[in-house]
Amino acid sequence: MDESRPSFPDAVAVLRKLAPPPALCGFLLLLALMFAGSYAAGASAGPVAPGMHGTGTGASTDGGTGTGTSGGGGMSDMDGMGMQGGGN
């Protein structure tokens, strides 16, 4: 009654050798959870910089002129900063 059975422990050992270590799997799971959590927090907080808007359709807000929304050559955001030449 000696029946030869397939050697399953050898197959399990080979699969264990090919599988990534548990520490790596745990690290990748933690990394994915941290990314998902930070993405959710950022999505719920929304834009935090003043004047920052969503991209919408991807069209430029200035009609394609390339000067920004101010229309003044891009210098209107420097109100109050004197442009005096020459000095430190």
C-alpha positions in Angstrom: 0.0 0.0 0.0 2.8 2.3 -0.6 1.4 4.8 -2.9 3.6 7.5 -4.3 2.0 10.9 -3.9 3.1 14.0 -5.7 5.6 16.1 -3.8 3.5 19.1 -2.8 5.9 20.4 -0.2 8.5 21.0 -2.9 6.0 22.9 -5.0 5.1 25.1 -1.9 8.8 25.7 -1.3 9.3 26.9 -4.9 6.3 29.2 -4.7 7.5 30.7 -1.4 10.9 31.4 -3.0 9.3 33.1 -6.0 6.9 35.2 -3.9 8.1 38.7 -2.7 9.0 39.0 1.0 6.2 39.9 3.4 8.0 43.0 4.5 8.0 44.3 0.9 4.3 43.5 0.5 3.6 45.4 3.7 5.6 48.4 2.7 3.9 48.6 -0.7 0.5 48.3 1.0 1.4 51.1 3.4 2.7 53.2 0.5 -0.6 52.8 -1.4 -2.6 53.6 1.7 -0.6 56.8 2.4 -1.0 57.9 -1.2 -4.7 57.3 -1.2 -5.1 59.2 2.1 -3.0 62.2 1.0 -4.9 62.3 -2.3 -8.3 62.2 -0.5 -7.1 65.0 1.9 -5.9 67.2 -0.9 -9.1 66.6 -2.9 -11.3 67.6 0.1 -9.2 70.6 0.9 -9.3 72.0 -2.6 -7.0 74.7 -3.9 -5.2 76.5 -1.2 -3.3 79.2 -3.0 -5.0 82.5 -3.6 -6.4 82.9 -7.1 -5.8 79.2 -7.9 -8.6 77.7 -10.0 -9.3 74.3 -11.5 -8.1 73.6 -15.0 -11.6 73.2 -16.3 -11.5 72.5 -20.1 -7.8 73.3 -20.3 -8.4 76.5 -22.1 -6.4 79.6 -21.1 -8.2 82.2 -19.0 -6.8 85.1 -21.0 -8.2 84.2 -24.4 -4.9 82.8 -25.6 -2.8 86.0 -25.5 -0.3 84.5 -23.2 -0.2 87.6 -20.9 -2.1 86.0 -18.0 -5.4 87.1 -16.5 -4.2 90.6 -15.7 -3.7 91.7 -19.3 -1.0 94.1 -18.2 2.1 92.3 -19.3 2.3 90.2 -16.2 3.5 93.0 -13.9 0.2 93.8 -12.1 0.8 91.3 -9.4 3.8 93.4 -8.2 1.7 96.3 -6.9 3.5 98.3 -4.3 7.0 97.1 -5.3 8.8 100.0 -6.7 10.9 99.2 -9.8 13.9 101.5 -9.1 17.0 100.8 -11.1 20.5 100.7 -9.7 20.4 100.1 -6.0 20.7 97.3 -3.5 
